């Protein structure tokens, strides 16, 4: 089953109240057949957001009449295999990689969120981002061959991480964020009416990866299942 991420402009609560909040994609992501996707039931999914609490959603399943494969249609305010809203994950990940330590971060923007959950988001982004760095560099140079790639050292608290491998991953994850911000700025220049605001950077990245025929996934960790 392929997860198809689709833009949804409303809130989590608005999505949960609609019967068919997302339009059918034009093409099957598996066989590229046009016009052969049909709705094929639903499955439940709980999503917890910072603003609206925990809500039960109905995720659309799709079936391709051409190749016989099933897919799921996921709104882009959630990340595959996560039940927290992507906006909350972005707040935590970008704040930590940007220089905010755990104590201040949890007090300022993640009150009530278990520290273990926040740490797992950052670690999973670092693990997934480690695989994105080279491809994002290539994408930037393809869009604007003469553009200077971002520079700068990671925040000091990342350099103090004791585990060498984890410190390296976090440093690369910080650089992935810089690349993503530069990519967003370039795309925004070319398409000023882009759906995504700057605070939707991770949602923008999910769509970017999907449009480049790459897995729409930014956080990866072992043992996950269920979109």
C-alpha positions in Angstrom: 0.0 0.0 0.0 1.3 3.5 -1.0 0.5 6.4 1.3 -0.6 9.4 -0.8 -0.2 12.7 1.0 -2.7 15.4 -0.1 -2.9 19.0 0.9 -5.8 20.0 3.3 -6.1 23.7 4.0 -8.5 23.4 7.0 -8.0 22.4 10.6 -7.9 18.9 12.1 -11.4 19.5 13.5 -12.7 20.6 10.1 -11.3 17.5 8.4 -12.9 15.2 11.0 -16.3 16.8 10.4 -16.3 16.4 6.6 -17.4 13.2 4.8 -15.0 13.5 1.9 -12.5 16.1 2.7 -9.9 15.1 0.1 -10.2 14.9 -3.7 -9.2 11.7 -5.5 -5.7 11.9 -7.0 -5.6 11.8 -10.8 -3.0 9.1 -11.1 -2.2 5.8 -9.3 1.2 6.2 -7.6 2.0 2.5 -8.3 1.1 2.1 -12.0 0.5 5.8 -13.0 -2.9 4.9 -14.6 -5.1 8.0 -15.0 -8.7 8.0 -13.7 -8.7 4.5 -12.3 -8.6 5.3 -8.6 -11.8 4.8 -6.7 -12.7 5.2 -3.0 -12.4 1.8 -1.1 -13.6 2.3 2.4 -11.9 3.9 5.4 -9.9 3.2 8.5 -9.8 5.1 11.8 -6.9 7.2 12.8 -6.4 9.3 16.0 -4.5 12.6 15.7 -3.5 14.8 18.6 -2.8 18.5 17.9 -1.5 21.2 20.1 -4.5 23.4 19.5 -7.5 21.0 19.2 -6.5 18.0 21.4 -7.1 14.4 20.3 -9.6 13.7 17.5 -10.7 10.6 15.6 -10.3 10.9 11.8 -11.5 8.7 9.0 -8.7 8.0 6.5 -9.7 7.2 3.0 -8.6 4.0 1.3 -8.3 3.9 -2.5 -8.3 1.1 -5.0 -6.7 1.2 -8.5 -8.9 -0.6 -11.1 -5.9 -0.8 -13.4 -3.3 -2.5 -11.2 -5.4 -3.8 -8.3 -3.4 -2.1 -5.5 -4.8 -0.3 -2.6 -3.5 3.1 -1.2 -4.3 5.4 1.7 -5.1 9.1 1.3 -3.5 11.0 4.1 -4.0 14.7 4.9 -0.8 16.6 5.1 -1.3 17.9 8.7 -0.2 14.4 9.8 2.9 12.5 9.1 2.8 8.8 8.1 2.9 6.5 11.0 2.5 9.3 13.6 -0.6 10.2 15.6 0.6 13.7 16.6 -0.2 16.6 14.2 2.8 17.5 12.0 2.7 21.2 13.2 3.4 20.1 16.7 6.3 17.8 15.6 7.7 20.7 13.5 7.6 23.0 16.5 9.6 20.7 18.6 12.1 19.4 16.0 12.9 22.8 14.6 13.1 24.5 18.0 15.6 21.9 19.3 17.7 21.8 16.2 17.6 25.6 16.1 19.2 26.0 19.5 16.5 25.5 22.2 17.5 23.1 25.0 15.1 20.4 26.2 14.2 22.1 29.5 13.3 25.4 27.9 11.7 23.7 24.9 9.3 21.6 26.9 8.4 24.5 29.1 7.8 26.9 26.3 6.1 25.0 23.5 5.5 21.4 24.6 4.0 21.6 28.1 2.4 18.2 28.9 4.3 16.4 26.1 6.4 13.6 27.5 10.1 14.3 27.1 10.6 10.8 25.7 8.1 11.6 22.9 9.8 14.9 22.0 13.2 13.2 22.0 11.9 10.4 19.8 10.7 13.0 17.2 14.1 14.6 17.1 15.9 11.3 16.9 13.6 10.0 14.1 13.9 13.2 12.1 17.7 13.0 12.5 17.6 9.3 11.3 15.3 10.2 8.4 17.1 13.4 7.6 20.4 11.6 7.3 19.0 10.0 4.2 17.6 13.3 2.8 20.7 15.5 2.9 22.3 14.5 -0.4 19.0 14.5 -2.3 18.0 18.0 -1.0 21.4 19.3 -2.0 21.0 18.0 -5.5 17.4 19.4 -5.7 18.7 22.9 -4.7 21.4 22.9 -7.3 19.0 21.6 -9.9 16.6 24.5 -9.2 19.3 27.2 -9.0 22.7 25.9 -10.1 24.5 29.0 -8.9 22.8 29.3 -5.5 25.3 29.1 -2.6 24.4 26.2 -0.2 23.8 27.2 3.4 26.6 27.3 5.8 27.2 27.7 9.5 27.9 25.5 12.5 25.2 23.6 14.4 24.0 25.2 17.7 26.5 24.6 20.6 24.2 22.2 22.5 24.3 19.7 19.6 28.1 19.7 19.8 27.9 18.6 23.5 26.0 15.4 22.7 28.2 12.6 24.1 27.4 9.9 21.6 29.5 10.5 18.5 27.1 8.9 16.0 24.1 10.7 17.4 26.0 14.0 17.5 26.8 13.5 13.8 23.2 12.7 12.9 21.9 15.7 14.8 24.4 18.0 13.0 23.3 16.6 9.6 19.7 17.0 10.6 20.3 20.7 11.5 21.8 21.1 8.0 18.8 19.4 6.4 16.6 22.0 8.0 18.8 24.8 6.5 18.6 23.1 3.1 14.8 22.7 3.4 14.3 26.4 4.3 16.4 27.4 1.3 14.5 25.1 -1.0 11.2 26.4 0.3 12.4 30.0 -0.3 13.4 29.2 -3.9 10.2 27.4 -4.7 8.2 30.3 -3.1 10.0 32.7 -5.5 9.0 30.6 -8.5 5.5 29.9 -7.3 4.3 32.8 -5.1 0.9 31.3 -4.6 2.4 28.1 -3.0 -0.1 26.6 -0.6 2.3 26.3 2.3 3.2 29.0 4.7 6.7 29.1 6.3 5.4 27.4 9.5 4.4 24.4 7.3 7.9 23.5 6.3 7.6 19.8 7.0 4.3 19.5 5.2 6.0 21.3 2.2 8.8 18.7 2.4 6.4 15.8 2.4 4.8 17.0 -0.8 8.2 17.8 -2.4 9.4 14.3 -1.8 6.2 12.8 -3.1 6.3 14.9 -6.2 9.9 13.8 -6.8 8.7 10.1 -6.6 10.4 9.6 -3.2 8.7 8.2 -0.1 6.8 11.0 1.7 8.4 10.4 5.0 10.6 12.6 7.2 10.7 10.7 10.5 11.8 7.1 10.5 12.4 4.7 13.3 12.3 0.9 13.6 9.2 -1.0 14.5 6.6 1.4 13.1 3.4 0.2 11.5 0.1 1.7 10.4 -0.2 5.0 8.5 
